[in-house]
Amino acid sequence: MNLFSSRLLGLILGLVAMVLFGCASTPPTRFFVLSSISDFEKVRNLEGEHCYAIGIGPVKIPEYLNQLEIVTRITPNEVRVDEFAQWAEPLENNISRALAENLLSLLCIRAIAIFPGMGQIPIDYRIDLHVIQMDGALGESALLDLSWSIADSADRKKPPLLTKRSRYKEYTERGDHGAFVLAQSRNLASLSREIAETI
């Protein structure tokens, strides 16, 4: 083997080693879900209270959040999309499910339906959410800014009884995505309490 071939072989082996090392050092993707109130605080006794049939949705989110990757903010004009920290399900579905679980803890619920499956049961109130912003800076805070409405019918041609805009901010205990998702869960818990009190 001549000197050129030897160097070429060494270069190829070096590149292969770099590729293999790079693949071996890639961090695993972590998957997250929003937690419900019952996951981190005691829920009061609802026995004897008036019970409701609730419909939830649709939940609308801005396009920059419409992806499995978790989005956090670097500056007011720059966001970070982390391919190794992802929602375990589409974010609008995660919000709907966590809100349903929270309302089951906060109100006496005889039936609950999540859009688009609410046509099968008569409902007392329908809750629609339009998320404006749901991000924040890792190690600092998580922000949830949204408008929401309550209607007394599943008929979307009927105007809502109430429409409101709410903004919540929770500080994170650590600078990782787990702490960020937990803070967003607390934001959603605050929204759930406000909706329950309104109902």
C-alpha positions in Angstrom: 0.0 0.0 0.0 1.5 3.3 -1.0 1.7 6.4 1.1 -1.3 8.1 -0.6 -3.5 5.0 -0.1 -2.5 4.8 3.5 -3.4 8.4 4.2 -6.7 8.0 2.4 -7.6 4.9 4.4 -6.6 6.7 7.6 -8.8 9.7 6.6 -11.8 7.4 5.8 -11.4 5.5 9.1 -11.2 8.8 11.0 -14.4 10.1 9.4 -16.2 6.8 10.2 -15.0 7.1 13.8 -16.3 10.7 14.0 -19.7 9.7 12.6 -20.0 6.8 15.0 -18.9 8.9 18.0 -21.4 11.6 16.9 -24.3 9.1 16.8 -23.3 7.6 20.1 -23.3 11.1 21.8 -26.7 12.2 20.5 -28.9 12.8 23.6 -32.1 10.8 23.7 -35.4 12.6 23.0 -37.5 13.3 26.1 -41.3 13.4 25.9 -43.5 15.5 28.1 -47.2 15.9 29.1 -49.0 18.6 31.1 -49.9 17.3 34.5 -53.3 17.8 36.2 -54.2 19.5 39.5 -54.6 16.1 41.1 -51.0 15.3 40.3 -49.6 18.0 42.6 -52.2 19.2 45.1 -55.0 17.9 47.2 -58.5 18.2 45.6 -61.4 19.3 47.7 -64.5 17.1 48.3 -67.2 17.7 45.7 -69.9 15.5 47.2 -73.4 17.2 47.2 -72.6 19.9 44.7 -74.5 20.6 41.5 -73.1 18.6 38.7 -72.5 19.7 35.1 -72.1 18.3 31.6 -69.1 20.1 30.1 -67.8 20.3 26.5 -64.2 21.3 25.9 -62.9 22.7 22.6 -61.8 23.3 20.2 -58.5 24.4 21.5 -56.7 26.6 19.0 -53.0 27.3 19.2 -50.7 29.6 17.1 -48.8 28.0 14.2 -45.4 28.4 15.9 -46.6 26.0 18.6 -48.2 23.5 16.2 -45.4 21.0 16.4 -44.4 18.2 18.7 -41.1 20.0 19.6 -41.3 22.2 22.8 -40.9 25.9 22.0 -39.2 28.2 24.4 -38.2 31.9 24.0 -34.7 33.3 23.8 -35.6 36.9 23.2 -38.9 38.7 22.5 -38.3 38.0 18.8 -36.5 34.7 18.9 -37.7 31.2 19.9 -35.9 27.9 20.3 -37.4 24.7 19.0 -35.8 21.7 20.8 -35.9 18.5 18.8 -34.8 16.5 21.9 -37.7 17.8 24.1 -41.1 17.1 22.7 -44.8 16.9 23.6 -45.9 13.3 23.8 -49.1 14.3 21.9 -50.3 17.3 19.9 -50.3 20.3 22.2 -54.0 21.2 21.6 -55.0 17.6 22.6 -52.7 17.8 25.7 -54.3 21.1 26.8 -57.8 19.7 26.3 -57.1 16.5 28.3 -55.4 18.3 31.2 -58.2 20.9 31.3 -60.8 18.1 31.4 -58.9 16.4 34.3 -58.6 19.6 36.2 -62.3 20.4 35.9 -63.2 16.9 37.0 -61.2 17.8 40.2 -62.7 21.2 40.6 -66.4 20.7 39.7 -69.0 18.0 40.1 -69.0 16.7 36.5 -71.7 14.2 35.4 -70.3 14.1 31.8 -67.4 15.6 29.9 -66.7 15.6 26.2 -63.7 16.9 24.2 -64.1 18.3 20.7 -64.9 16.9 18.2 -66.7 14.2 20.2 -69.2 16.4 22.1 -72.2 16.0 19.7 -73.4 12.8 21.4 -74.3 14.3 24.8 -76.3 17.4 25.8 -74.0 19.8 27.6 -74.6 22.6 30.1 -71.5 24.6 29.1 -69.0 24.6 26.3 -65.5 26.0 26.8 -63.4 27.2 23.9 -59.8 28.2 24.2 -57.6 30.3 21.8 -54.0 30.3 22.9 -52.1 33.4 22.0 -48.8 32.6 23.6 -47.5 29.5 25.5 -43.8 29.7 25.9 -41.2 31.2 28.2 -37.5 31.1 29.0 -35.9 28.0 30.5 -34.7 28.7 34.0 -36.9 31.8 34.2 -40.6 31.5 33.7 -43.4 29.9 31.7 -46.1 32.2 30.2 -49.6 31.3 29.1 -51.7 34.0 27.4 -55.1 33.1 25.9 -58.6 34.1 25.3 -61.4 31.7 26.4 -65.2 31.6 26.3 -68.1 29.8 27.9 -71.3 29.1 26.0 -74.4 27.3 27.2 -74.8 25.2 24.0 -72.8 23.0 21.7 -74.3 25.1 18.8 -71.5 27.3 17.6 -73.9 29.7 15.9 -75.1 30.8 19.4 -73.0 33.6 20.9 -71.0 32.7 24.1 -72.2 33.8 27.5 -68.8 35.2 28.3 -65.5 35.8 26.6 -62.3 36.7 28.5 -58.6 37.0 28.1 -56.3 35.7 30.8 -52.5 35.7 31.3 -50.6 33.5 33.7 -46.9 33.4 34.6 -45.2 30.8 36.7 -41.5 30.8 37.6 -39.5 27.7 36.9 -37.4 26.0 39.6 -34.8 24.7 37.3 -33.4 25.4 33.8 -34.7 22.3 32.1 -37.8 21.3 30.1 -39.2 19.2 32.9 -39.4 22.3 35.1 -40.8 24.4 32.2 -43.6 21.9 31.6 -44.5 21.7 35.3 -44.7 25.5 35.4 -47.0 25.4 32.3 -49.1 22.8 34.1 -49.5 25.3 37.0 -50.6 28.0 34.6 -53.2 25.6 33.2 -54.3 24.8 36.7 -54.8 28.6 37.4 -56.9 28.8 34.2 -59.0 25.8 35.2 -59.7 27.4 38.6 -60.8 30.6 36.9 -63.1 28.7 34.6 -64.5 26.6 37.4 -65.2 29.7 39.5 -66.9 31.4 36.5 -69.2 28.3 36.0 
